[in-house]
């Protein structure tokens, strides 16, 4: 039996339910199997700003696993959504198998995205 299948969980997230919140520690990434996840954060006045939507086949929550920083946004289901949960240890094993140049590039991308998000 494939060990990966035993450690990945499929979750159904009810409409309007948060998967994680801005500031949370990231212990897993998610792949949307069906449905839509909205990614948003609060501006300096506490108003929500939608950063984007993640649909079938998209991944979210990976940045916190790449740079071990708190979640920079909240992720919530716009409709009932099914996701595959990818724990940190599985993500780390996959990332470690990548070319060192690609790992370094991912780190730079994440820093740039966080920097841009803080300046807006």
C-alpha positions as CSV (number, residue, x, y, z in Angstrom):
1,X,0.0,0.0,0.0
2,X,1.2,3.5,-0.8
3,X,2.1,5.3,2.5
4,X,1.2,8.7,1.1
5,X,-2.4,7.7,0.7
6,X,-2.5,6.7,4.4
7,X,-1.4,10.1,5.6
8,X,-3.3,12.5,3.4
9,X,-6.7,13.4,4.6
10,X,-9.7,14.5,2.5
11,X,-11.8,17.2,4.3
12,X,-15.1,18.7,3.4
13,X,-15.3,22.3,4.5
14,X,-18.8,23.8,4.9
15,X,-19.6,27.1,3.1
16,X,-18.4,30.1,5.1
17,X,-16.1,28.0,7.3
18,X,-12.4,29.1,7.7
19,X,-9.7,26.5,7.0
20,X,-7.2,28.7,8.8
21,X,-6.9,32.3,9.9
22,X,-4.4,35.1,9.4
23,X,-1.7,34.7,12.0
24,X,-2.2,31.0,12.6
25,X,0.9,28.7,12.6
26,X,0.9,26.7,9.4
27,X,1.2,22.9,9.8
28,X,-0.3,21.8,6.5
29,X,-1.0,22.9,2.9
30,X,-4.2,22.1,1.0
31,X,-5.2,21.1,-2.5
32,X,-8.7,21.9,-3.7
33,X,-10.4,18.8,-5.0
34,X,-13.8,20.4,-5.5
35,X,-15.2,23.8,-4.6
36,X,-13.8,27.3,-4.1
37,X,-11.6,28.7,-1.3
38,X,-11.3,32.5,-0.9
39,X,-8.1,33.9,0.5
40,X,-8.4,37.3,2.3
41,X,-6.7,39.4,4.9
42,X,-7.6,42.5,6.9
43,X,-6.3,45.9,6.0
44,X,-4.9,48.4,8.5
45,X,-8.4,49.4,9.5
46,X,-9.7,45.8,9.9
47,X,-11.6,45.7,6.7
48,X,-11.4,42.5,4.6
49,X,-9.4,42.5,1.3
50,X,-9.8,39.5,-1.0
51,X,-6.5,38.4,-2.3
52,X,-7.8,35.7,-4.6
53,X,-9.7,32.5,-5.0
54,X,-8.4,28.9,-5.3
55,X,-10.4,26.5,-7.3
56,X,-10.1,22.8,-8.3
57,X,-6.5,21.7,-8.6
58,X,-5.2,24.8,-6.8
59,X,-3.0,24.7,-3.7
60,X,-3.1,27.1,-0.7
61,X,-1.4,27.3,2.6
62,X,2.0,26.4,1.2
63,X,3.8,29.6,2.0
64,X,3.7,29.0,5.8
65,X,5.4,25.6,5.1
66,X,8.1,27.1,2.9
67,X,9.2,29.9,5.3
68,X,7.8,28.7,8.6
69,X,6.1,32.1,9.2
70,X,2.5,32.6,10.4
71,X,-0.4,32.5,7.9
72,X,-0.5,35.9,6.1
73,X,-4.2,35.5,5.2
74,X,-7.4,33.7,6.1
75,X,-8.8,30.9,3.9
76,X,-12.5,30.2,3.9
77,X,-14.8,28.1,1.7
78,X,-17.1,30.1,-0.5
79,X,-19.2,27.0,-1.1
80,X,-19.0,23.5,0.3
81,X,-15.4,22.6,-0.7
82,X,-13.4,19.3,-0.6
83,X,-9.7,19.6,0.0
84,X,-6.8,17.2,0.4
85,X,-4.7,18.1,3.5
86,X,-1.0,17.8,3.0
87,X,0.9,17.7,6.4
88,X,4.1,19.6,6.9
89,X,6.2,16.4,7.0
90,X,4.9,15.2,3.6
91,X,5.4,18.6,2.1
92,X,8.9,18.9,3.5
93,X,9.9,15.5,2.1
94,X,8.6,16.5,-1.4
95,X,10.4,19.9,-1.1
96,X,13.7,18.3,0.0
97,X,13.7,16.2,-3.2
98,X,13.6,19.4,-5.3
99,X,16.7,20.9,-6.9
100,X,18.4,23.3,-4.4
101,X,18.0,26.1,-6.9
102,X,14.2,25.6,-7.1
103,X,14.0,25.5,-3.2
104,X,15.9,28.8,-3.1
105,X,13.7,30.3,-5.7
106,X,10.6,29.3,-3.8
107,X,11.9,31.0,-0.7
108,X,12.5,34.2,-2.7
109,X,9.0,34.1,-4.1
110,X,7.5,33.6,-0.7
111,X,9.5,36.6,0.8
112,X,8.5,38.8,-2.2
113,X,4.8,37.9,-1.8
114,X,4.8,38.5,1.9
115,X,6.6,41.8,1.3
116,X,4.1,43.0,-1.3
117,X,1.2,42.0,0.9
118,X,2.5,44.0,3.8
119,X,2.9,47.1,1.7
120,X,-0.7,47.1,0.5
